[in-house]
Amino acid sequence: MRSLGVCADDFGLSPGIDAGVLELVAARRLSAVACMSRAPAWRADAACLASLDVDMGLHLSFTEPGASDWQMGLQMFIVRALAGLLPQARLRAEIAAQLDAFEDAAGRAPDFVDGHQHVHQLPHVRDALLTELSARYATNRPWLRDTRPPRGRAADAPDARKQRLIAALGAKGLARLAALLGWRQNRDLVGVYGFEGDAATYRERLRGWLAEAGEGTLLMVHPGRGDALIGDGIAAARRWEHEVLASDAFGAMLEERGLEVRRLSRVLA
């Protein structure tokens, strides 16, 4: 059986998201949970998550209202990162604050680090991140999310363009820096799409992603239960993702492909 990491993003953003994620962890459908340590529901639900057998990671956030001290939209944040206009001292201070909040509530260091809207890989952000991580964690280093798609994916594959754009914002740069400094990463990433469709179309997307997965691939998901999170543009997608991931069909797909959901902290060399 090949090891597949399955990571739910956005834990801590709302009670409904957290409830859905906790259900899937208990059902052994998730092996990792990316946590927003300064988001509204984090402190209330962190201890429950920490009691379960799952990788807990920091979902580094700069662009989500209420999840950091930064008040900047994603587009402007990307532009300023690419132009070198994000102050390193301020970046590192925010990263340190989010790591402090994570450790305080979880009672442990993160097993991995990634970024909300993939900001962790951006130029200058990745430098500040690895500087702070290196200062904190001399041993038991967290693994880092690589956003690149599986090798050999067809250019016209569904949602291929979106993932190419995401990866182009800094995946290779982060991979070079991680390799130079000895930080582990997942093999590749699947699960990127535009959050459109329904449960049936998501099920078919999932089937395609699992067909691409190899040892150490990471499947990114965004499940959740319905709640009153204002402005959550992917609330419907969260519900159908939860439905499909909890289903017998997902278990059958994993078995068919010879995949086992495992914590990548125990897999990656």
C-alpha positions in Angstrom: 0.0 0.0 0.0 1.2 3.5 -0.9 1.0 6.3 1.7 -1.3 9.2 0.9 -1.5 12.3 3.1 -5.0 13.8 3.3 -5.0 17.3 4.8 -8.0 19.4 5.7 -7.4 23.1 5.6 -8.9 26.0 7.6 -9.3 24.4 11.0 -10.1 27.1 13.6 -12.0 29.3 11.2 -15.4 28.4 12.4 -17.1 25.8 14.7 -18.8 24.1 11.7 -15.6 23.7 9.8 -14.0 22.3 13.0 -16.8 19.8 13.7 -16.7 18.4 10.1 -12.9 18.0 10.3 -13.0 16.3 13.7 -15.6 13.8 12.4 -13.3 12.9 9.5 -10.2 12.6 11.7 -12.1 10.2 14.0 -13.2 8.2 10.9 -9.5 8.0 9.8 -10.2 9.7 6.5 -7.7 12.5 7.3 -4.1 12.3 8.3 -3.4 16.0 8.6 -5.2 19.2 9.7 -3.9 22.7 8.8 -4.8 25.1 11.6 -5.4 28.8 11.6 -4.0 29.6 15.1 -5.3 33.1 15.4 -8.8 32.4 13.9 -12.0 32.6 16.0 -12.6 28.9 16.8 -9.0 27.7 17.2 -8.6 27.9 21.0 -11.9 26.2 21.7 -11.2 23.2 19.5 -7.4 22.8 19.5 -7.3 20.5 22.5 -9.8 18.1 21.0 -7.8 17.9 17.8 -4.5 17.5 19.7 -5.9 14.4 21.4 -6.3 12.6 18.1 -3.8 10.6 16.0 -3.3 13.2 13.2 -0.6 15.6 12.0 -1.4 19.1 13.2 0.1 21.9 11.2 0.1 25.7 11.1 -2.0 27.1 8.2 0.0 30.3 8.0 -2.5 33.2 7.3 -1.9 36.7 6.1 -5.0 37.4 4.0 -8.0 36.0 6.0 -9.8 38.6 8.1 -9.6 37.7 11.8 -6.8 35.3 11.4 -3.8 37.7 11.5 -2.9 41.3 12.2 -2.4 41.9 8.5 -5.3 43.7 6.7 -4.4 43.0 3.1 -6.2 41.1 0.3 -4.6 38.2 -1.5 -3.9 40.0 -4.7 -2.2 42.9 -3.1 -0.2 40.5 -0.8 1.0 38.6 -3.8 2.0 41.7 -5.7 3.9 43.1 -2.7 5.6 39.8 -2.1 6.8 39.5 -5.7 8.0 43.1 -5.6 9.9 42.6 -2.4 7.8 45.1 -0.5 6.8 43.0 2.5 9.1 43.9 5.5 11.0 40.9 6.7 10.8 41.9 10.3 7.0 42.3 10.2 6.6 39.0 8.3 8.7 37.1 10.9 6.9 38.7 13.8 3.5 37.6 12.4 4.9 34.1 11.8 6.2 33.9 15.3 2.9 35.1 16.8 1.0 32.4 14.9 3.5 29.7 15.9 3.2 30.9 19.5 -0.6 30.7 19.4 -0.4 27.3 17.9 1.9 25.9 20.5 0.0 27.5 23.4 -3.3 25.9 22.4 -2.1 22.6 21.0 0.6 22.0 23.6 3.1 21.0 21.0 5.0 22.2 17.9 3.4 21.8 14.5 4.0 18.6 12.5 4.0 20.7 9.3 3.5 24.2 8.0 1.6 25.4 4.9 -0.2 28.6 4.0 -3.8 29.8 3.6 -4.1 30.5 -0.1 -0.6 29.1 -0.4 1.1 32.2 0.9 3.9 30.3 2.6 5.7 29.7 -0.7 5.8 33.3 -1.8 9.2 35.1 -2.2 10.3 36.7 1.0 7.5 35.0 3.0 9.3 31.7 2.6 12.6 33.2 3.7 11.0 34.7 6.8 9.2 31.4 7.5 12.3 29.2 7.3 14.4 31.7 9.3 11.8 31.5 12.1 11.3 27.7 11.9 15.1 27.1 11.9 15.4 29.3 15.1 12.7 27.3 16.9 13.0 23.7 15.7 16.6 22.3 15.7 15.1 18.8 15.8 11.8 17.3 14.9 11.4 19.7 12.1 7.9 20.1 10.6 7.4 19.2 6.9 6.4 21.9 4.4 3.7 21.8 1.8 4.9 21.6 -1.8 2.1 22.8 -4.2 3.4 21.3 -7.4 1.1 18.8 -9.3 2.1 15.2 -10.0 4.7 14.9 -12.8 3.2 14.0 -16.2 -0.2 15.6 -15.6 -1.7 16.6 -18.9 -1.8 20.3 -19.6 -5.5 20.0 -20.4 -6.4 18.0 -17.3 -9.3 19.5 -15.2 -8.1 22.4 -13.1 -4.5 22.0 -14.3 -4.2 25.7 -15.1 -5.2 26.8 -11.6 -2.6 24.6 -10.0 0.1 25.7 -12.4 -0.6 29.3 -11.5 -0.5 28.4 -7.8 2.8 26.6 -8.1 4.3 29.3 -10.3 4.0 31.8 -7.4 6.8 30.1 -5.5 6.8 26.3 -5.3 10.1 25.8 -7.0 11.8 28.5 -4.9 10.5 27.0 -1.7 11.6 23.5 -2.8 15.1 24.7 -3.6 15.4 26.4 -0.2 13.9 23.5 1.6 16.3 21.1 0.0 19.3 23.3 0.7 18.4 23.6 4.4 17.2 20.0 4.9 13.4 20.5 5.3 11.1 17.7 4.2 8.2 18.2 1.8 5.3 16.1 0.4 6.0 14.5 -3.0 3.3 16.5 -4.9 -0.2 18.0 -4.3 -3.6 17.0 -5.6 -7.0 18.4 -4.7 -6.9 21.9 -6.4 -10.1 22.9 -8.1 -12.4 26.0 -8.4 -14.9 24.9 -5.7 -17.6 24.6 -8.2 -20.0 21.6 -8.8 -21.7 19.3 -6.4 -21.0 16.1 -4.5 -21.2 14.0 -7.7 -18.7 16.1 -9.6 -16.4 16.2 -6.6 -16.5 12.5 -6.3 -15.3 12.2 -9.9 -12.6 14.8 -9.3 -11.4 12.8 -6.3 -11.3 9.6 -8.4 -9.0 11.4 -10.9 -6.7 12.8 -8.2 -6.3 9.4 -6.5 -5.3 7.9 -9.9 -2.4 10.4 -10.0 -1.3 9.8 -6.4 2.0 8.1 -5.5 3.9 7.5 -2.3 4.0 10.7 -0.3 1.4 12.6 -2.4 -0.7 15.1 -0.4 -4.5 15.5 -1.1 -5.7 18.9 0.0 -9.4 19.1 1.1 -11.7 21.7 2.6 -14.5 19.8 4.4 -16.9 21.3 7.0 -20.3 21.2 8.5 -22.7 24.1 7.7 -22.7 27.0 10.0 -23.1 30.8 9.9 -19.6 31.8 8.9 -20.3 35.1 7.2 -18.6 35.6 3.8 -17.5 32.0 3.4 -17.6 31.7 -0.4 -16.9 27.9 -0.4 -19.5 26.9 2.2 -21.4 24.6 -0.2 -18.1 23.0 -1.3 -17.2 22.3 2.3 -20.4 20.4 2.8 -20.2 18.3 -0.3 -16.5 17.6 0.4 -17.4 16.3 3.8 -20.1 14.2 2.4 -17.9 12.5 -0.1 -14.9 12.1 2.2 -17.1 10.4 4.8 -18.7 8.1 2.3 -18.0 4.4 1.6 -17.2 5.4 -2.0 -14.0 7.2 -0.8 -12.8 4.2 1.1 -13.4 2.0 -1.9 -11.4 4.4 -4.1 -8.5 4.2 -1.8 -8.6 0.4 -1.7 -8.9 0.2 -5.5 -5.8 2.4 -5.9 -3.7 0.7 -3.2 -3.6 3.8 -1.1 -3.5 4.1 2.7 -4.2 7.4 4.5 -1.1 8.0 6.7 0.5 10.8 8.6 3.3 12.2 6.4 5.3 13.1 9.5 5.9 9.3 9.8 6.4 8.7 6.1 8.6 11.5 4.6 12.4 10.9 4.7 
